[in-house]
Amino acid sequence: FHRRTASLLTLSTLACSPVLLQGQSPGEIRPRDFAAPPTLHSEPSAKQRRTKPRAAGKSAKDENLGALLNPTDDPRSPHAQGFEPRPAPGEGGDIWDFGRIHAATHHVLATAPEGDAAAVFQALDDFSAQHELGFGSVEAHGAALQAAIRTAAAPLGLSMPAPRPAALLAPLPVEVPQQSNGRGLRVLVLESRVGAVELRCLPILIGMTGMGGIAHEVVSVEREPEMSSAGARLIRHALGSDADAEMPRVRHMPLLPAEDTTLAETALSLREDYELPAFDLLVLEGGDRSRQIEQIKDLLDGKALEPGAVVHASGPGHQDPGTARYMELLSGGLRGRFDSEVHDTGDGTVAVVSVLRHWRKNDDTEL
């Protein structure tokens, strides 16, 4: 037992003893004189360097590196299992491969000249009618939209000649009085689907910009990202170089609010963040009269409509209970009182064009 203990003590002492250099006393020991720890990554020995290399193309486990590096063998590769990505339309692909919105957008971009708003709308309307897409169906409402624009422009000192049926799509000359207030129309379009309503209005708005410095503001609100993106592309194509001009004739702003954002909150954001306090022309989402009533209520609550504002709403005809209810509420059942006129479109629907005459803070006070 004593010998074993002595041996352990001797080993411990040796392990902890510093290495003395020749001619050095124990009192001269410095920290750098302690033996350095072994190197973790040492240089290979001469024998290791002379080792014959492995055959080319073989891994440590004799696996073929060529097979490992071949992307066709990777299950995560887009080319795996014989799959080939679809070519883009410009590469010979089919425009229908990615759906009807994609098809309509690329057809218009390929066939309508950039900067020709009338041609862009016509291309969308014709393609939509040919394939029954429902995107360009606002053509039947062209006269009603033109009447709404003319009515909204009057308080701003902008006027247009009477509508000409043979040239509804042509840019109309505008007579700008000397009393013009120096700004263009502010237009809010809700759920127009790929920008069809905006494209229908653009030739008229462009024709109204007869004086330098007058620019119209067009805001598009969509709930579906693909619709919003497609509409923005087509409108930009229709505006051409004017979209990037320092003083454009029409400014377009596409908005895609969050699902839980109300229309009143969107109007508040436009007023506070984009300096658009109210709109001269509001084009409601077509079809559902109940939905249109809710949209008007939200915009009145958000103070986005002021006396003189014009509202365009297309939907079912005179005999529809929803249309009767809509007309009744606009005549005095909401916070605002509207004067309305009904335009038959010839396709079984009607367009109601209404002008806000009074706006009530509460049930008793009119502004």
N, C-alpha and C positions, 0 to 999 in steps of 0.2 A: 504493500500500500504506500509506504513512504517513498520507495523508488519511483512508483508511477506518478505520485504527486510531484516529486522533484523533476521528473521528465517533462510534465506539463508546464511547470513553472519555467523550466529552461526554454521550452519552445515558445512560451508566451513572451519571455524576455527577449528572445532572438527576433520574434516577429515585430516587437515594438522598438527595437534598437535601430538607431540611424546608421547609415553607412558612412564610415569615416574615410576621408580621403587621405592619401599618403602625406605624412607630416602634419596632420591636423589633430589637435587635441579635442577632447570632448567638449570643452568650454567654447570652442569656436564653431560649434554646429549652427548652421543657418537653415531656415525652412527649405531653401532650394536644394539643400544637400540630401533631403530624404529621397528615397528611391521613387521614381515616377511610376504611376500605375501602367499596366500593360496597355498598348495601343489596341483599340477596338478594331480598327480597319487598317491592317498592315499591308505593306506591299507584297505581292506574290513572290515566292521564292523563285530561284532560277529554274528549279525543276518544274514548278507549276507553270512558269512561262513557256517551258518547252513542251507542254502537253499538246498533243495533236488536236486541232480544232474539230468540232462536230461537223458532220456533213451539212452542206448548205440546204436550207429549207426544212431543217428538223429542229424542234424545240427540245427542251430538257427531257421531255417524256417521249421523244421520237414522234411528236405530232407534226403534221404538215403545216407550216406557217402560211403557205399559200392558201390553204383551205380556211385557216382562221381569219385571214385578212380579206377574203373574198366577200364583198357585201351581199352577194346573192344568197349566201348561206346564213346570214344573220336574220333571225325571225322578226327582228324589229325594223329591218330595212323596208323602205317603201316598195322595193322591187322583189321582196320575198314571195315565194310560192307563185311566181309567175305574174304577180300583179304589176301593172304599169300605170302610173298616174295619168289622169286625163289631160290632154293638151289644152292649152288656153285657146279661146276663139281665134286669136291672132296667129296661132300655130296650127290651124286646121281643125280645131276641136268644134264640137257641136255646141251652139249657144244654149241649148236646152239642157245640157248636162247638169247644170246647177240650179234649175228651177225657172219658173216663169218671170220672176223679178229680174234675175240675171239675164234671161233671154231678151226681155223688153229693153233693158238698159243698154246691152251691147248692140242690139239692132239699131236703136236710135243713134248711139254714138258712131256707128259705122255708116249710117245712111244720111243723117242730117248734117248740113254744114255747120261748123262751129261758129257761134255768133249770130245765127239766124234763128231767133226765138220762135217765129211762126213755123218754120220748117221743123224745128225740134218737136213742137207740140203736135203738128200734123203727123209726123212719123210715129209718135207714140200713140196717137188716137187711131190711126189706120192699123197699126200692128195689133193694138188691143182689140179692135173690132174684128179683125181677121181671125184672131185666135181666141176670141171671147174671154179676154183677161179681165175686163172691167176697169182698166186703169185710165183709159182716155174717154170715159163716158161723159165728161163734163162739156163736151162740144155742144150737146143739146141745150146746155144752160148758158151758152155764150152771150146771148142777148141780155139775159138777166144779170150776168156778171158785169157786162159792160154798163148796164143801167146803174148797178150798185157802185161801180167805180166813179161814174159821172156824178152821182149824187154825193159821194164822199168827197170828191175833189172840189165841189162848188164852194164850200166854206173856206178853202185854202186859196181861192182866187184862181183856180185852174178850171178850165172848161174845155169841152170837146164838141165838135159838130154832131148832129144827129147820127145815130148808127146807120151804116149802109150794109144791107144784108149781103151784098156781093163782096164785101171787103171786111168782114168781121175780124179776120185774122191779121189784116194789114195794120202796121203802126199808123195811128191816127194823128194828124197834125193837131196841135193844141194852141188855143189862143190864150196867152197869159196876160192878164190885165196888169197895169202898173201897180195895183194895190196888192200884188201877190206877197204873202208873208215870208217867202224865201225858203220854204221847206216843202218836201214832197209828201206823198201819202205814207202813212204807217199802216201796214196791212198785216193782219194776223190770220194765218190759215191753220185749221185744225184737222189733222188726219186726212190729208188729201191723197195719200197713197202715191208714192213715187213722184210727187211734185206735179201732178196733172193740173190741179187748179192754178198753181203758181205759173206754170208754163202757159196756161190759157190766158192769164192776166198780163204776162210780160210784154207782149207786143203793144198792148194798150198803154201800159205804164211807160215803156220806152218812148212811145210817141208823145207822151205828155211832157217829157223833159226838154222843153224848148229853150229854157234859159240856163246859162251856165251856173253851176253851183247848186242846182236843185237835184236832190237825190231822194228816191223812194226807199223806204225800209220795209222789207218783206221778211216776216218771221214765220217759220214752219215748225209746228209741233207735231211730233209723231210718237207713237208708243212702241213701234217695232223698229229695231235697229237697222234691219235690211231695207225697209221702206225708206227710212230717213237717209241712209247712205246713198241709195239709188237716186232719190229725189235731189239730193245735194249735187250729185254728179251731173244729172241731166240739166239742172238749172244753171250750174256753172258752165256747162257746154253751151247752153243757149245764150248766156251773157257774153261768152267769148273773152276777148282781151279786156272788156269793160269790167270784168270781175276783179281784175288786179289793178285797175286804174286808181290813181290817187284821188280823183274825183269821179267815182262811178255814177252812172245814171240810176242804177238799182243796186242796193246792198241786200244780200240774202244771208239770213242767219238760221241754220237748222238747229232745232233743239230736240233733245231726247231726255225728257225728265224721268226721274226714278219712278218706279211703280207706285210708291206711296206718296208721291208729290201731287197735290191737288192743282187744279187749274188756277185757283186763286193764289196759291204760293208761287206758281210759275209767273203769273202777272206781277206779283210783288218783286220777284227777282229781276224781271225785265225793267221794272221801274227804278229799282235801287242800284242794280249792277250794270245795266246797259243804257240807262238814260232814255228809256222808252216808257213814259208815264201813262200814255193811253193810246188807243188805236182808232184810226178813222174808219177802217173797214175790217170787219170780222167775217170770215167765211167758216161756217160751222161744218162739222163732220156730217156728211150726207147720210140720209136714210132713216135714222132712228129719231123720232120727234121727242121722245122722253129724254134721250141723251142730249139733244140740242137744248132743251129747257134747262137741264142741269148745267150745261156749259155756259149759258147766258147768266144763270144765277151766280156761278163761280166768278165770272168776269165782272159782274156788277159788284159783288162783294170785294173783289180785288181792285176795284176802281180803275179797271182797264178800259171802260167805256164811259164816254162823256156825252152830253147833249150834242146832237149832230152826227154821232157815230152811226154807221150803216152796218146792218147784219144781213148776210146772205145765208139762207138755209134751204137746201133741196131735200125733197122727201116725198112721201105718198101724196096723192091728190086730194081734191076737195072733200070727197066722201069719207076719207079716213078719219076715225075718231081722234087719233093722235094729232092730226093736222088741225082739226077744229079746236082741240085743247090748246095747242101751241098758239094759235091765233088769239084765243081768248085770254091767255096769260099775258101775251105781249101787249094787248090793248089796255092793261091796267092791273093785272094780277101779280105782277112782279114789282121789284123795287124801282123799276123804270117803266115808263109808258112809251110805247112805240106806235108809230103810224106805219101800216104795212100795205104792200100791194103784192098780188099773186101773179106769177108769170107761168103760163102753161108752156111746157117744154116739148110737147109732142111725143114723148116716150112713156106716157102714163104717170109721170111725176110732175110736181110743180116746184117752182123756186119762189120762196117768200123773201122779199126784200123789205126790210124794216128799218126805220130811222128812229133813233132814240130822241124823244122830245123833252122828257123830264126825267130826272133821276132823284129818287127820294132817299134821304138819310134814314128816315123811319117811315112809319105808316102815315104820318100827318104832314111832313115837311117835304116840299118839292124844291128842287134846284133847277 
